[in-house]
C-alpha cells in the first residue's frame, strides 16, 4: 500500500481541531487519488455497477416528467436551471432523487436523500470531522417518518392560510400572496430538516456538489467525496466499500472506493442531456442488496435486551439500529456478531470489545480490525475469549510460494506432523508440543489459528478487483508528483493512534505505489487471546516471553524457511498455555516470506594446516583452544582477521577473560555436528508490491535496503537481503523501548518522566525516545542506528536512561547489542546462529536470582489483576447480581491498541491518550508522550 501520512494522536476536543482534522482527511484523500485513482469507461461502469432494465427507467422518467421535475421542452431538469449557487442545487436535487426512489416498485434497500443540515451527522466516534457532506443517501428511521409528517402538516397549514385569504378577499397585512406562502413553506421545510439527526452509521451513499464545471472543481469534488467516504469507513466497521458521486450543477461523476484504492467514471455524465443515466444510478442504488452497496453482512450488531428471548436475540445490521445505540459508548464498544467458518460449519462469535482499529478509514490498506470475542451461543456461560482478526490481505498469485498468506503459515505451523499432536478445531484439545531448542521441557500451547478463511459474499471470496469492482479495469487517472508523506510511528502505549508502518522494498525506502491496483481479499483469523509484551508481570516473565518468541521465530526460520520481517512491540504477545503458565509468541505473519531453497553454511570442524593454526594462535588477543581457532579460520580464512574475530567474539560473548586466561569453544558457541542449511533469502524475486515494516524497530540495513558494513577480510559488501539477524535486532529494540518507557510491571506503568506536565519530566529521556522511536524520518533513524553499529559503546547512552526497575537488564541489553554487531561485522558464526546466541543469553539471565526474585509483590498484583479482569469480561452477558462482577452495557475501554489485547490491558493505563482515530496531522505538534 502507499505510504500513509501521519496520524492524529491527541483527543480532538474542540471545533478548530476537528476542522483541521477534516482538512487533513481531504489532504490524505488527495494523496490516495494521486496514487490509486483509476478511471473506467463510463458506460462500462454504469452497466456493471448499476444494471437496470430500460423499461423500468422509462417508467420512472415518465413519472418525473408528469410531476414537472424534468422539462422535456428545454431538455433539462426544471428546478436545477434556477440554481445561482451551490446551495441552490441541494434541495432540488434531493427532490429529484427521492422522487426517483419513490417510483421504484421493487426496492431492495430503503434509501432517502437528505440535503446538508446545519450539523454534521452524528457518530459514536468523538473524532469525526465537523464538516457535513453536501448530501447523503441514508437509511430512514422513525424520526425521518415523523419529520415527513411534520413537513406535510406545515405545508397543509400554509395552504389553508392561503385559501382562507383568497376566499375572504381580505387584504390585511398578515395575509400573504402565493409567492410569499411558497417562500415561507421553503423556510419551514429547511428548518424542519435541520432538526433531523443524521447518523454516519446509517449512510449508504455519499455525494458532493459544486457549482462550477471546471476540471479543477471536478477533482476538488472528488477529493471531498473520497474524504467523506473515508469518514463512512471510519464510522462503519461493517463497511467493505463505499459508492458515491459528484455533481457539478449538471455534470455527474460516479466513484467507488475500496481497499485497493478508488475508481471513477472517465467521462462526466450530462444529466440534462442524459437524464436516464441519473435515473439508472439513483434507482439502481435502491435496487442493490446491502452487499452490493458495500455492507459486510457477515457481521451484525447484537443488542442484549432485558426481555430477550433466548432463541430470538436481536441481531440486526448496524444501519437499522444505529439510532438505538447509546452515544456514551463508542463504536468500539458495540457488540458485533460474526459468522466464522470452522470445520465446515458456521459458528457465530460476539465481540466484547475492539482491540485494534488501525486503518478502517484507509481507502487503500489492509484495514485491520481485531476484536475480542466469545462464542455467541455460550455467551451466558462462556469459558474463554478469543481474538478475531479481520483484514484485507493482498493477493499475489504469481509468488504465493515466496509470500504465503498468514493463513497458510499458521496452517504450516499448526498442522505439520512434526509440530502438532492431537490438535483439532477446538481449543481444549488444540495444543501442540513444541520441543523448542535449548528448553528442558516442552510447553503445551494453543494453536496459532483456531479458524482462518477468506470471507465470502454470495458464495465467492470477497476480492476487491474481481468481486467488488466486477472485473472493471481502467487507467491510472493521475500520477503522483508530490513527495510521499512522513512515516508514522507505533507508540507505546496507544499504538492505534501511532501506527508506524513504513513501505519499503529491498532496494529503496519509500517506494511509490505500483501503477496497477493491488487486489485484496477480505480475510478473518480466529486466534487465542494474548497480552502485549509491555504488560509483563515480572522481569522473569518478560525475558521468558522474549526467549519463547525468539525460539518460535527460529523454529519458523530453520524448519519452515519462514522469515517474519516485521517484529514490533505489537507482534510479540504473552499467551496462557493450557496448564496455566504463560509463554511468548510472535504473531502477524502478514509480511512474512518463505525461502524456496537452502544453502550450506561453512562446516565448523574442517581441518586447517598446523602452521595456519599456530599463526592465528600467536596473534589472537586471548588464549583459546584449537576448536575456536578452527572455527575462526573457517569463517575468516586470513589469520589476522580470524584472530581479530576471535578476540571480538570472546569480548562480546564471554566478557571478562577467565582467571586461567583461556577460553574454550563451549564458552562461545554451540557447535553443530553436521553441515547447517540456511534459507536462501537472496533468490527471491522482487515483489510487485512493497513490503512493510515497523520503523522504530528496523535495522539500519533494512531501512537503507543494503548491507552497510563490509565484513572484515572482504573487499566488497555482500548483496542485501532481509535476514534473521535483522529480526533479532528488532526484538532488541522492542525490549529497549519497554525499558525506556515503563516503570514496572502491569498496567498504568508509563513513566512519569515522559509526561510533559509532570514534575519528574525528563527532557533528555524524551529526546532519546523521540530520536529512536518518535522520528518519522527514515534517513534520520538510519543515520542514528548506523552510528551505533560503528560505535557500539554509544549504546550505553541509551541504556543509561532505562528506568531503575530494569537495572538487572542493562548488562544483558548491552551484550545483546554487542553480539549483533559481531554478526554484522564478521558475518561469521553469530550471523548464522543469532537465534542460539540470544536464546543462550536470555536463558543464562533467567538463572540469575536478581531477575528470578525481582519484585515478587508486583508480580502477584499483576496476576491478580489479570484474573479479575478475565472474570469480568466473561460475565459481560451474565445477569447482574451480588455475586457477579459489575459490567457496563459495553466494556469501558479507555484506549485501543494495535495488538491483540484483552481489555484488561486497556482499561486503566493512564499513559494512553483518550480515544482518537488515525488521520493525518501535519499542522499539529506531534504528541511527545508516546
HELIX and SHEET records of a PDB file:
HELIX    1   1 UNK A   15  UNK A   36  1                                  22    
HELIX    2   2 UNK A   42  UNK A   49  1                                   8    
HELIX    3   3 UNK A   54  UNK A   66  1                                  13    
HELIX    4   4 UNK A   79  UNK A   82  5                                   4    
HELIX    5   5 UNK A   87  UNK A  103  1                                  17    
HELIX    6   6 UNK A  142  UNK A  168  1                                  27    
HELIX    7   7 UNK A  178  UNK A  194  1                                  17    
HELIX    8   8 UNK A  200  UNK A  202  5                                   3    
HELIX    9   9 UNK A  215  UNK A  235  1                                  21    
HELIX   10  10 UNK A  275  UNK A  287  1                                  13    
HELIX   11  11 UNK A  318  UNK A  321  1                                   4    
HELIX   12  12 UNK A  322  UNK A  324  5                                   3    
HELIX   13  13 UNK A  331  UNK A  333  5                                   3    
HELIX   14  14 UNK A  379  UNK A  381  5                                   3    
HELIX   15  15 UNK A  406  UNK A  415  1                                  10    
HELIX   16  16 UNK A  464  UNK A  468  3                                   5    
HELIX   17  17 UNK A  533  UNK A  535  5                                   3    
HELIX   18  18 UNK A  539  UNK A  560  1                                  22    
HELIX   19  19 UNK A  610  UNK A  619  1                                  10    
HELIX   20  20 UNK A  626  UNK A  635  1                                  10    
HELIX   21  21 UNK A  639  UNK A  649  1                                  11    
HELIX   22  22 UNK A  650  UNK A  654  3                                   5    
HELIX   23  23 UNK A  665  UNK A  668  1                                   4    
HELIX   24  24 UNK A  681  UNK A  683  5                                   3    
HELIX   25  25 UNK A  695  UNK A  697  5                                   3    
HELIX   26  26 UNK A  700  UNK A  704  1                                   5    
HELIX   27  27 UNK A  724  UNK A  741  1                                  18    
HELIX   28  28 UNK A  752  UNK A  754  5                                   3    
HELIX   29  29 UNK A  763  UNK A  769  1                                   7    
HELIX   30  30 UNK A  770  UNK A  774  3                                   5    
HELIX   31  31 UNK A  778  UNK A  790  1                                  13    
HELIX   32  32 UNK A  792  UNK A  795  5                                   4    
HELIX   33  33 UNK A  796  UNK A  799  1                                   4    
HELIX   34  34 UNK A  804  UNK A  809  5                                   6    
HELIX   35  35 UNK A  810  UNK A  826  1                                  17    
HELIX   36  36 UNK A  829  UNK A  832  1                                   4    
HELIX   37  37 UNK A  834  UNK A  845  1                                  12    
HELIX   38  38 UNK A  849  UNK A  852  1                                   4    
HELIX   39  39 UNK A  856  UNK A  874  1                                  19    
HELIX   40  40 UNK A  904  UNK A  907  1                                   4    
SHEET    1   A 8 UNK A 112  UNK A 115  0                                        
SHEET    2   A 8 UNK A 135  UNK A 138 -1                                        
SHEET    3   A 8 UNK A 203  UNK A 210 -1                                        
SHEET    4   A 8 UNK A 242  UNK A 248  1                                        
SHEET    5   A 8 UNK A 251  UNK A 258 -1                                        
SHEET    6   A 8 UNK A 261  UNK A 265 -1                                        
SHEET    7   A 8 UNK A  37  UNK A  40  1                                        
SHEET    8   A 8 UNK A 475  UNK A 476 -1                                        
SHEET    1   B 2 UNK A  70  UNK A  71  0                                        
SHEET    2   B 2 UNK A  76  UNK A  77 -1                                        
SHEET    1   C 6 UNK A 112  UNK A 115  0                                        
SHEET    2   C 6 UNK A 135  UNK A 138 -1                                        
SHEET    3   C 6 UNK A 203  UNK A 210 -1                                        
SHEET    4   C 6 UNK A 242  UNK A 248  1                                        
SHEET    5   C 6 UNK A 251  UNK A 258 -1                                        
SHEET    6   C 6 UNK A 269  UNK A 270 -1                                        
SHEET    1   D 8 UNK A 314  UNK A 316  0                                        
SHEET    2   D 8 UNK A 299  UNK A 303 -1                                        
SHEET    3   D 8 UNK A 336  UNK A 342 -1                                        
SHEET    4   D 8 UNK A 345  UNK A 357 -1                                        
SHEET    5   D 8 UNK A 369  UNK A 375 -1                                        
SHEET    6   D 8 UNK A 386  UNK A 394 -1                                        
SHEET    7   D 8 UNK A 520  UNK A 528 -1                                        
SHEET    8   D 8 UNK A 451  UNK A 454 -1                                        
SHEET    1   E 2 UNK A 431  UNK A 434  0                                        
SHEET    2   E 2 UNK A 443  UNK A 446 -1                                        
SHEET    1   F 2 UNK A 456  UNK A 457  0                                        
SHEET    2   F 2 UNK A 460  UNK A 461 -1                                        
SHEET    1   G 2 UNK A 501  UNK A 504  0                                        
SHEET    2   G 2 UNK A 691  UNK A 694 -1                                        
SHEET    1   H 3 UNK A 531  UNK A 532  0                                        
SHEET    2   H 3 UNK A 572  UNK A 576 -1                                        
SHEET    3   H 3 UNK A 582  UNK A 586 -1                                        
SHEET    1   I 2 UNK A 562  UNK A 563  0                                        
SHEET    2   I 2 UNK A 593  UNK A 594 -1                                        
SHEET    1   J 2 UNK A 598  UNK A 600  0                                        
SHEET    2   J 2 UNK A 677  UNK A 679 -1                                        
SHEET    1   K 2 UNK A 623  UNK A 624  0                                        
SHEET    2   K 2 UNK A 662  UNK A 663  1                                        
END                                                                             
